[in-house]
Amino acid sequence: PSLPEYFVVPSSLADQDLKLYSYSFIGRRMPLWSWNHPNGSALVRMANIKDVLQQRRIDQRICNAITRSHPLRSDVYKSDLDKCLPSIQEIQAAHIKLKQLCVNEPFEETEEKWLSSLENTRWLEYIR
């Protein structure tokens, strides 16, 4: 119910393969083509694959299909965002700290303290 109504699927990836692969992704979260650039670059979000033994095969099949869909046949660059981005819980905690700071700490009275408190929320770091 939380997935979009339509999907962009590389033509070299058969629908039955994608349906079969969907069972391997955590929460059946199939790869989603999220953004496209006129030069052929694309941003594809993909959940983790549950079965470590199947992970390499499925990952390779999907990446090959994406490469074949690129006008210049450029290789896929993968980045594990779980390792370099904060979790949703960390973002929510930072937002709560920011709200508390804005309500409870008047800026005019303690500018230096307020700015360091703002930095300690990590909100600006996360939204950057």
DRENTORKOL-3810 file (N, C-alpha, C; in nm, 4 decimals):
REM DRENTORKOL-3810
@n.u->0.0803; n.v->-0.1220; n.w->0.0000; ca.u->0.0000; ca.v->0.0000; ca.w->0.0000; c.u->0.0841; c.v->0.1277; c.w->0.0000
@n.u->0.2098; n.v->0.1210; n.w->0.0404; ca.u->0.2914; ca.v->0.2430; ca.w->0.0442; c.u->0.3749; c.v->0.2612; c.w->-0.0818
@n.u->0.3658; n.v->0.1689; n.w->-0.1748; ca.u->0.4430; ca.v->0.1800; ca.w->-0.2989; c.u->0.3649; c.v->0.2599; c.w->-0.4019
@n.u->0.4366; n.v->0.3199; n.w->-0.4998; ca.u->0.3674; ca.v->0.3991; ca.w->-0.6019; c.u->0.2812; c.v->0.3120; c.w->-0.6934
@n.u->0.1879; n.v->0.3769; n.w->-0.7613; ca.u->0.0989; ca.v->0.3046; ca.w->-0.8515; c.u->0.1736; c.v->0.2518; c.w->-0.9742
@n.u->0.2752; n.v->0.3272; n.w->-1.0216; ca.u->0.3493; ca.v->0.2897; ca.w->-1.1410; c.u->0.4975; c.v->0.2748; c.w->-1.1086
@n.u->0.5637; n.v->0.1853; n.w->-1.1816; ca.u->0.7068; ca.v->0.1613; ca.w->-1.1649; c.u->0.7774; c.v->0.1798; c.w->-1.2982
@n.u->0.8989; n.v->0.2335; n.w->-1.2934; ca.u->0.9855; ca.v->0.2361; ca.w->-1.4104; c.u->1.0722; c.v->0.1117; c.w->-1.3995
@n.u->1.0661; n.v->0.0276; n.w->-1.5007; ca.u->1.1403; ca.v->-0.0986; ca.w->-1.4987; c.u->1.2265; c.v->-0.1049; c.w->-1.6240
@n.u->1.3566; n.v->-0.1342; n.w->-1.6102; ca.u->1.4398; ca.v->-0.1508; ca.w->-1.7295; c.u->1.3801; c.v->-0.2584; c.w->-1.8209
@n.u->1.3785; n.v->-0.2304; n.w->-1.9509; ca.u->1.3135; ca.v->-0.3223; ca.w->-2.0451; c.u->1.3790; c.v->-0.4605; c.w->-2.0471
@n.u->1.5062; n.v->-0.4691; n.w->-2.0083; ca.u->1.5732; ca.v->-0.5993; ca.w->-2.0096; c.u->1.5435; c.v->-0.6823; c.w->-1.8847
@n.u->1.4679; n.v->-0.6272; n.w->-1.7919; ca.u->1.4308; ca.v->-0.7001; ca.w->-1.6711; c.u->1.2850; c.v->-0.7420; c.w->-1.6842
@n.u->1.2639; n.v->-0.8717; n.w->-1.6992; ca.u->1.1288; ca.v->-0.9239; ca.w->-1.7199; c.u->1.0430; c.v->-0.9016; c.w->-1.5961
@n.u->0.9144; n.v->-0.8747; n.w->-1.6185; ca.u->0.8220; ca.v->-0.8510; ca.w->-1.5076; c.u->0.8186; c.v->-0.9691; c.w->-1.4114
@n.u->0.8207; n.v->-1.0916; n.w->-1.4657; ca.u->0.8157; ca.v->-1.2095; ca.w->-1.3780; c.u->0.9420; c.v->-1.2201; c.w->-1.2928
@n.u->1.0576; n.v->-1.1772; n.w->-1.3463; ca.u->1.1804; ca.v->-1.1764; ca.w->-1.2660; c.u->1.1697; c.v->-1.0743; c.w->-1.1529
@n.u->1.1190; n.v->-0.9561; n.w->-1.1855; ca.u->1.1044; ca.v->-0.8521; ca.w->-1.0843; c.u->1.0081; c.v->-0.8966; c.w->-0.9750
@n.u->0.9001; n.v->-0.9603; n.w->-1.0145; ca.u->0.8033; ca.v->-1.0103; ca.w->-0.9160; c.u->0.8683; c.v->-1.1174; c.w->-0.8281
@n.u->0.9443; n.v->-1.2061; n.w->-0.8887; ca.u->1.0134; ca.v->-1.3111; ca.w->-0.8133; c.u->1.1173; c.v->-1.2501; c.w->-0.7187
@n.u->1.1926; n.v->-1.1532; n.w->-0.7679; ca.u->1.2956; ca.v->-1.0889; ca.w->-0.6863; c.u->1.2350; c.v->-1.0114; c.w->-0.5698
@n.u->1.1147; n.v->-0.9599; n.w->-0.5878; ca.u->1.0540; ca.v->-0.8765; ca.w->-0.4830; c.u->1.0420; c.v->-0.9516; c.w->-0.3513
@n.u->1.0263; n.v->-1.0824; n.w->-0.3564; ca.u->1.0160; ca.v->-1.1618; ca.w->-0.2338; c.u->1.1480; c.v->-1.1627; c.w->-0.1564
@n.u->1.2570; n.v->-1.1325; n.w->-0.2231; ca.u->1.3884; ca.v->-1.1359; ca.w->-0.1594; c.u->1.4218; c.v->-1.0074; c.w->-0.0836
@n.u->1.3517; n.v->-0.8999; n.w->-0.1141; ca.u->1.3808; ca.v->-0.7715; ca.w->-0.0510; c.u->1.3062; c.v->-0.7591; c.w->0.0812
@n.u->1.3712; n.v->-0.6971; n.w->0.1774; ca.u->1.3083; ca.v->-0.6736; ca.w->0.3063; c.u->1.1819; c.v->-0.5913; c.w->0.2841
@n.u->1.0714; n.v->-0.6400; n.w->0.3359; ca.u->0.9432; ca.v->-0.5719; ca.w->0.3196; c.u->0.8924; c.v->-0.5743; c.w->0.1766
@n.u->0.9489; n.v->-0.6611; n.w->0.0932; ca.u->0.9150; ca.v->-0.6709; ca.w->-0.0499; c.u->0.9284; c.v->-0.5354; c.w->-0.1189
@n.u->1.0239; n.v->-0.4549; n.w->-0.0717; ca.u->1.0470; ca.v->-0.3211; ca.w->-0.1266; c.u->1.1335; c.v->-0.3313; c.w->-0.2515
@n.u->1.0702; n.v->-0.3424; n.w->-0.3650; ca.u->1.1409; ca.v->-0.3547; ca.w->-0.4915; c.u->1.2219; c.v->-0.2284; c.w->-0.5203
@n.u->1.3251; n.v->-0.2406; n.w->-0.6051; ca.u->1.4011; ca.v->-0.1210; ca.w->-0.6438; c.u->1.3095; c.v->-0.0184; c.w->-0.7101
@n.u->1.3245; n.v->0.1077; n.w->-0.6691; ca.u->1.2416; ca.v->0.2151; ca.w->-0.7244; c.u->1.3288; c.v->0.3159; c.w->-0.7975
@n.u->1.2944; n.v->0.3410; n.w->-0.9221; ca.u->1.3620; ca.v->0.4422; ca.w->-1.0022; c.u->1.3101; c.v->0.5759; c.w->-0.9529
@n.u->1.3917; n.v->0.6511; n.w->-0.8774; ca.u->1.3448; ca.v->0.7711; ca.w->-0.8082; c.u->1.3685; c.v->0.9008; c.w->-0.8838
@n.u->1.4719; n.v->0.9032; n.w->-0.9664; ca.u->1.5088; ca.v->1.0283; ca.w->-1.0316; c.u->1.5848; c.v->0.9967; c.w->-1.1589
@n.u->1.5717; n.v->1.0838; n.w->-1.2575; ca.u->1.6379; ca.v->1.0634; ca.w->-1.3857; c.u->1.6962; c.v->1.1957; c.w->-1.4339
@n.u->1.8149; n.v->1.1908; n.w->-1.4942; ca.u->1.8792; ca.v->1.3092; ca.w->-1.5501; c.u->1.8842; c.v->1.2935; c.w->-1.7015
@n.u->1.8784; n.v->1.4025; n.w->-1.7784; ca.u->1.8829; ca.v->1.3917; ca.w->-1.9245; c.u->2.0057; c.v->1.3181; c.w->-1.9786
@n.u->2.1175; n.v->1.3156; n.w->-1.9014; ca.u->2.2363; ca.v->1.2453; ca.w->-1.9507; c.u->2.2272; c.v->1.0944; c.w->-1.9309
@n.u->2.1151; n.v->1.0476; n.w->-1.8750; ca.u->2.0960; ca.v->0.9044; ca.w->-1.8562; c.u->2.1205; c.v->0.8577; c.w->-1.7142
@n.u->2.1744; n.v->0.9447; n.w->-1.6303; ca.u->2.1969; ca.v->0.9060; ca.w->-1.4924; c.u->2.0632; c.v->0.8892; c.w->-1.4214
@n.u->2.0611; n.v->0.7966; n.w->-1.3266; ca.u->1.9380; ca.v->0.7716; ca.w->-1.2530; c.u->1.9704; c.v->0.7413; c.w->-1.1076
@n.u->1.8742; n.v->0.7683; n.w->-1.0228; ca.u->1.8850; ca.v->0.7339; ca.w->-0.8821; c.u->1.7805; c.v->0.6263; c.w->-0.8558
@n.u->1.8279; n.v->0.5106; n.w->-0.8110; ca.u->1.7404; ca.v->0.3973; ca.w->-0.7845; c.u->1.7550; c.v->0.3603; c.w->-0.6373
@n.u->1.6433; n.v->0.3587; n.w->-0.5659; ca.u->1.6436; ca.v->0.3165; ca.w->-0.4258; c.u->1.6156; c.v->0.1676; c.w->-0.4203
@n.u->1.6909; n.v->0.0986; n.w->-0.3365; ca.u->1.6718; ca.v->-0.0454; ca.w->-0.3274; c.u->1.6894; c.v->-0.0888; c.w->-0.1826
@n.u->1.5938; n.v->-0.1643; n.w->-0.1311; ca.u->1.6021; ca.v->-0.2165; ca.w->0.0053; c.u->1.7056; c.v->-0.3291; c.w->0.0103
@n.u->1.7433; n.v->-0.3662; n.w->0.1312; ca.u->1.8351; ca.v->-0.4784; ca.w->0.1478; c.u->1.7689; c.v->-0.6085; c.w->0.1061
@n.u->1.8517; n.v->-0.7032; n.w->0.0652; ca.u->1.8037; ca.v->-0.8348; ca.w->0.0264; c.u->1.8187; c.v->-0.9268; c.w->0.1471
@n.u->1.7104; n.v->-0.9990; n.w->0.1797; ca.u->1.7067; ca.v->-1.0823; ca.w->0.3003; c.u->1.8086; c.v->-1.1954; c.w->0.2969
@n.u->1.8103; n.v->-1.2705; n.w->0.1886; ca.u->1.8941; ca.v->-1.3899; ca.w->0.1784; c.u->2.0326; c.v->-1.3519; c.w->0.1275
@n.u->2.1322; n.v->-1.3607; n.w->0.2147; ca.u->2.2686; ca.v->-1.3211; ca.w->0.1800; c.u->2.3210; c.v->-1.4053; c.w->0.0630
@n.u->2.2805; n.v->-1.5315; n.w->0.0556; ca.u->2.3272; ca.v->-1.6180; ca.w->-0.0528; c.u->2.2726; c.v->-1.5734; c.w->-0.1879
@n.u->2.1518; n.v->-1.5201; n.w->-0.1906; ca.u->2.0899; ca.v->-1.4733; ca.w->-0.3147; c.u->2.1245; c.v->-1.3284; c.w->-0.3468
@n.u->2.1764; n.v->-1.2581; n.w->-0.2478; ca.u->2.1974; ca.v->-1.1146; ca.w->-0.2608; c.u->2.2829; c.v->-1.0787; c.w->-0.3815
@n.u->2.3969; n.v->-1.1421; n.w->-0.3961; ca.u->2.4882; ca.v->-1.1079; ca.w->-0.5058; c.u->2.4245; c.v->-1.1327; c.w->-0.6422
@n.u->2.3557; n.v->-1.2464; n.w->-0.6578; ca.u->2.2953; ca.v->-1.2807; ca.w->-0.7861; c.u->2.1842; c.v->-1.1816; c.w->-0.8231
@n.u->2.0968; n.v->-1.1521; n.w->-0.7296; ca.u->1.9857; ca.v->-1.0604; ca.w->-0.7560; c.u->2.0383; c.v->-0.9185; c.w->-0.7794
@n.u->2.1300; n.v->-0.8772; n.w->-0.6947; ca.u->2.1889; ca.v->-0.7440; ca.w->-0.7082; c.u->2.2549; c.v->-0.7285; c.w->-0.8452
@n.u->2.3298; n.v->-0.8281; n.w->-0.8875; ca.u->2.3985; ca.v->-0.8231; ca.w->-1.0170; c.u->2.2991; c.v->-0.8188; c.w->-1.1324
@n.u->2.1930; n.v->-0.8973; n.w->-1.1231; ca.u->2.0919; ca.v->-0.9012; ca.w->-1.2292; c.u->2.0244; c.v->-0.7642; c.w->-1.2449
@n.u->1.9892; n.v->-0.7027; n.w->-1.1329; ca.u->1.9228; ca.v->-0.5727; ca.w->-1.1378; c.u->2.0195; c.v->-0.4647; c.w->-1.1872
@n.u->2.1424; n.v->-0.4666; n.w->-1.1384; ca.u->2.2413; ca.v->-0.3675; ca.w->-1.1829; c.u->2.2720; c.v->-0.3822; c.w->-1.3317
@n.u->2.2798; n.v->-0.5041; n.w->-1.3807; ca.u->2.3021; ca.v->-0.5259; ca.w->-1.5246; c.u->2.1868; c.v->-0.4702; c.w->-1.6068
@n.u->2.0648; n.v->-0.4888; n.w->-1.5592; ca.u->1.9481; ca.v->-0.4365; ca.w->-1.6304; c.u->1.9519; c.v->-0.2836; c.w->-1.6332
@n.u->1.9916; n.v->-0.2230; n.w->-1.5235; ca.u->2.0011; ca.v->-0.0766; ca.w->-1.5187; c.u->2.1106; c.v->-0.0282; c.w->-1.6134
@n.u->2.2255; n.v->-0.0960; n.w->-1.6147; ca.u->2.3356; ca.v->-0.0592; ca.w->-1.7043; c.u->2.2918; c.v->-0.0669; c.w->-1.8504
@n.u->2.2214; n.v->-0.1738; n.w->-1.8874; ca.u->2.1747; ca.v->-0.1888; ca.w->-2.0256; c.u->2.0739; c.v->-0.0810; c.w->-2.0631
@n.u->2.0080; n.v->-0.0210; n.w->-1.9642; ca.u->1.9096; ca.v->0.0837; ca.w->-1.9907; c.u->1.9731; c.v->0.2217; c.w->-2.0059
@n.u->2.0983; n.v->0.2358; n.w->-1.9654; ca.u->2.1677; ca.v->0.3644; ca.w->-1.9728; c.u->2.2099; c.v->0.3902; c.w->-2.1169
@n.u->2.1886; n.v->0.5114; n.w->-2.1677; ca.u->2.2232; ca.v->0.5408; ca.w->-2.3072; c.u->2.3705; c.v->0.5153; c.w->-2.3397
@n.u->2.4595; n.v->0.5361; n.w->-2.2435; ca.u->2.6024; ca.v->0.5155; ca.w->-2.2663; c.u->2.6521; c.v->0.3845; c.w->-2.2092
@n.u->2.5596; n.v->0.3027; n.w->-2.1581; ca.u->2.5936; ca.v->0.1735; ca.w->-2.0960; c.u->2.6912; c.v->0.1908; c.w->-1.9794
@n.u->2.6764; n.v->0.3010; n.w->-1.9083; ca.u->2.7646; ca.v->0.3285; ca.w->-1.7944; c.u->2.7381; c.v->0.2305; c.w->-1.6814
@n.u->2.8437; n.v->0.1995; n.w->-1.6072; ca.u->2.8316; ca.v->0.1099; ca.w->-1.4935; c.u->2.7499; c.v->0.1733; c.w->-1.3824
@n.u->2.6916; n.v->0.0887; n.w->-1.3013; ca.u->2.6133; ca.v->0.1332; ca.w->-1.1866; c.u->2.7088; c.v->0.1640; c.w->-1.0716
@n.u->2.6875; n.v->0.2778; n.w->-1.0094; ca.u->2.7611; ca.v->0.3133; ca.w->-0.8875; c.u->2.6661; c.v->0.2902; c.w->-0.7712
@n.u->2.7066; n.v->0.2054; n.w->-0.6772; ca.u->2.6212; ca.v->0.1734; ca.w->-0.5629; c.u->2.6773; c.v->0.2367; c.w->-0.4373
@n.u->2.5862; n.v->0.2818; n.w->-0.3524; ca.u->2.6244; ca.v->0.3398; ca.w->-0.2249; c.u->2.5272; c.v->0.2897; c.w->-0.1184
@n.u->2.5810; n.v->0.2376; n.w->-0.0106; ca.u->2.4982; ca.v->0.1896; ca.w->0.0992; c.u->2.4701; c.v->0.3077; c.w->0.1910
@n.u->2.3541; n.v->0.3668; n.w->0.1756; ca.u->2.3209; ca.v->0.4874; ca.w->0.2512; c.u->2.2994; c.v->0.4607; c.w->0.3989
@n.u->2.2719; n.v->0.3353; n.w->0.4344; ca.u->2.2576; ca.v->0.3024; ca.w->0.5766; c.u->2.3860; c.v->0.3301; c.w->0.6529
@n.u->2.4986; n.v->0.3239; n.w->0.5845; ca.u->2.6279; ca.v->0.3437; ca.w->0.6501; c.u->2.6684; c.v->0.4907; c.w->0.6579
@n.u->2.6126; n.v->0.5750; n.w->0.5710; ca.u->2.6595; ca.v->0.7137; ca.w->0.5670; c.u->2.5519; c.v->0.8172; c.w->0.5990
@n.u->2.4292; n.v->0.7742; n.w->0.6225; ca.u->2.3222; ca.v->0.8675; ca.w->0.6558; c.u->2.2624; c.v->0.8323; c.w->0.7920
@n.u->2.2075; n.v->0.9310; n.w->0.8606; ca.u->2.1449; ca.v->0.9019; ca.w->0.9893; c.u->2.0160; c.v->0.8217; c.w->0.9702
@n.u->1.9802; n.v->0.7469; n.w->1.0718; ca.u->1.8552; ca.v->0.6708; ca.w->1.0667; c.u->1.7373; c.v->0.7664; c.w->1.0851
@n.u->1.6191; n.v->0.7183; n.w->1.0534; ca.u->1.4994; ca.v->0.8008; ca.w->1.0712; c.u->1.4810; c.v->0.8347; c.w->1.2190
@n.u->1.5190; n.v->0.7440; n.w->1.3076; ca.u->1.5078; ca.v->0.7695; ca.w->1.4514; c.u->1.6016; c.v->0.8821; c.w->1.4944
@n.u->1.7222; n.v->0.8851; n.w->1.4386; ca.u->1.8168; ca.v->0.9924; ca.w->1.4708; c.u->1.7658; c.v->1.1273; c.w->1.4204
@n.u->1.7068; n.v->1.1288; n.w->1.3028; ca.u->1.6519; ca.v->1.2526; ca.w->1.2473; c.u->1.5350; c.v->1.3010; c.w->1.3326
@n.u->1.4487; n.v->1.2088; n.w->1.3726; ca.u->1.3347; ca.v->1.2464; ca.w->1.4558; c.u->1.3815; c.v->1.3009; c.w->1.5911
@n.u->1.4820; n.v->1.2371; n.w->1.6517; ca.u->1.5337; ca.v->1.2840; ca.w->1.7803; c.u->1.5946; c.v->1.4233; c.w->1.7658
@n.u->1.6664; n.v->1.4473; n.w->1.6568; ca.u->1.7255; ca.v->1.5792; ca.w->1.6337; c.u->1.6166; c.v->1.6845; c.w->1.6161
@n.u->1.5100; n.v->1.6486; n.w->1.5473; ca.u->1.3996; ca.v->1.7423; ca.w->1.5260; c.u->1.3320; c.v->1.7774; c.w->1.6586
@n.u->1.3132; n.v->1.6793; n.w->1.7433; ca.u->1.2535; ca.v->1.7041; ca.w->1.8755; c.u->1.3429; c.v->1.7981; c.w->1.9564
@n.u->1.4737; n.v->1.7734; n.w->1.9536; ca.u->1.5683; ca.v->1.8605; ca.w->2.0252; c.u->1.5626; c.v->2.0029; c.w->1.9699
@n.u->1.5525; n.v->2.0159; n.w->1.8392; ca.u->1.5433; ca.v->2.1481; ca.w->1.7766; c.u->1.4174; c.v->2.2207; c.w->1.8221
@n.u->1.3051; n.v->2.1499; n.w->1.8204; ca.u->1.1794; ca.v->2.2121; ca.w->1.8645; c.u->1.1883; c.v->2.2560; c.w->2.0105
@n.u->1.2454; n.v->2.1713; n.w->2.0948; ca.u->1.2602; ca.v->2.2068; ca.w->2.2355; c.u->1.3498; c.v->2.3294; c.w->2.2511
@n.u->1.4566; n.v->2.3330; n.w->2.1740; ca.u->1.5490; ca.v->2.4463; ca.w->2.1804; c.u->1.4798; c.v->2.5754; c.w->2.1387
@n.u->1.4019; n.v->2.5699; n.w->2.0345; ca.u->1.3345; ca.v->2.6904; ca.w->1.9843; c.u->1.2257; c.v->2.7392; c.w->2.0792
@n.u->1.1649; n.v->2.6494; n.w->2.1528; ca.u->1.0578; ca.v->2.6870; ca.w->2.2445; c.u->1.1138; c.v->2.7279; c.w->2.3809
@n.u->1.2167; n.v->2.6574; n.w->2.4272; ca.u->1.2640; ca.v->2.6751; ca.w->2.5641; c.u->1.3842; c.v->2.7673; c.w->2.5811
@n.u->1.4566; n.v->2.7963; n.w->2.4750; ca.u->1.5795; ca.v->2.8752; ca.w->2.4867; c.u->1.5680; c.v->3.0035; c.w->2.4052
@n.u->1.5404; n.v->3.1155; n.w->2.4689; ca.u->1.5323; ca.v->3.2413; ca.w->2.3927; c.u->1.6684; c.v->3.2790; c.w->2.3336
@n.u->1.6691; n.v->3.3098; n.w->2.2084; ca.u->1.7936; ca.v->3.3373; ca.w->2.1356; c.u->1.8630; c.v->3.4634; c.w->2.1858
@n.u->1.7892; n.v->3.5655; n.w->2.2132; ca.u->1.8485; ca.v->3.6949; ca.w->2.2467; c.u->1.9329; c.v->3.6900; c.w->2.3744
@n.u->1.8915; n.v->3.6110; n.w->2.4721; ca.u->1.9574; ca.v->3.6122; ca.w->2.6022; c.u->2.0949; c.v->3.5444; c.w->2.6007
@n.u->2.1057; n.v->3.4331; n.w->2.5303; ca.u->2.2302; ca.v->3.3557; ca.w->2.5362; c.u->2.2683; c.v->3.3090; c.w->2.3964
@n.u->2.3073; n.v->3.4017; n.w->2.3132; ca.u->2.3354; ca.v->3.3697; ca.w->2.1731; c.u->2.4394; c.v->3.2588; c.w->2.1589
@n.u->2.5518; n.v->3.2695; n.w->2.2300; ca.u->2.6581; ca.v->3.1701; ca.w->2.2167; c.u->2.6113; c.v->3.0329; c.w->2.2648
@n.u->2.5458; n.v->3.0304; n.w->2.3778; ca.u->2.4945; ca.v->2.9037; ca.w->2.4311; c.u->2.3896; c.v->2.8452; c.w->2.3368
@n.u->2.3035; n.v->2.9321; n.w->2.2835; ca.u->2.1971; ca.v->2.8868; ca.w->2.1944; c.u->2.2551; c.v->2.8249; c.w->2.0678
@n.u->2.3561; n.v->2.8886; n.w->2.0107; ca.u->2.4170; ca.v->2.8355; ca.w->1.8883; c.u->2.4851; c.v->2.7009; c.w->1.9129
@n.u->2.5526; n.v->2.6869; n.w->2.0258; ca.u->2.6150; ca.v->2.5571; ca.w->2.0554; c.u->2.5080; c.v->2.4522; c.w->2.0841
@n.u->2.3992; n.v->2.4927; n.w->2.1473; ca.u->2.2880; ca.v->2.3997; ca.w->2.1703; c.u->2.2254; c.v->2.3578; c.w->2.0372
@n.u->2.2147; n.v->2.4521; n.w->1.9454; ca.u->2.1632; ca.v->2.4209; ca.w->1.8119; c.u->2.2537; c.v->2.3185; c.w->1.7439
@n.u->2.3821; n.v->2.3399; n.w->1.7520; ca.u->2.4770; ca.v->2.2456; ca.w->1.6924; c.u->2.4642; c.v->2.1069; c.w->1.7561
@n.u->2.4425; n.v->2.1027; n.w->1.8858; ca.u->2.4312; ca.v->1.9750; ca.w->1.9570; c.u->2.3067; c.v->1.8956; c.w->1.9195
@n.u->2.2069; n.v->1.9608; n.w->1.8620; ca.u->2.0884; ca.v->1.8859; ca.w->1.8178; c.u->2.1201; c.v->1.7999; c.w->1.6964
@n.u->2.2236; n.v->1.8375; n.w->1.6213; ca.u->2.2672; ca.v->1.7723; ca.w->1.4970; c.u->2.1676; c.v->1.7918; c.w->1.3821
@n.u->2.0641; n.v->1.8728; n.w->1.4035; ca.u->1.9616; ca.v->1.8955; ca.w->1.3007; c.u->2.0231; c.v->1.9531; c.w->1.1734
@n.u->2.1049; n.v->2.0567; n.w->1.1876; ca.u->2.1645; ca.v->2.1204; ca.w->1.0699; c.u->2.2544; c.v->2.0231; c.w->0.9951
@n.u->2.3259; n.v->1.9413; n.w->1.0672; ca.u->2.4119; ca.v->1.8395; ca.w->1.0041; c.u->2.3284; c.v->1.7415; c.w->0.9231
@n.u->2.2166; n.v->1.6994; n.w->0.9777; ca.u->2.1325; ca.v->1.6011; ca.w->0.9099; c.u->2.0630; c.v->1.6575; c.w->0.7873
@n.u->2.0152; n.v->1.7820; n.w->0.7962; ca.u->1.9443; ca.v->1.8358; ca.w->0.6802; c.u->2.0391; c.v->1.8846; c.w->0.5712
@n.u->2.1658; n.v->1.9031; n.w->0.6052; ca.u->2.2640; ca.v->1.9450; ca.w->0.5064; c.u->2.2797; c.v->1.8338; c.w->0.4049
END
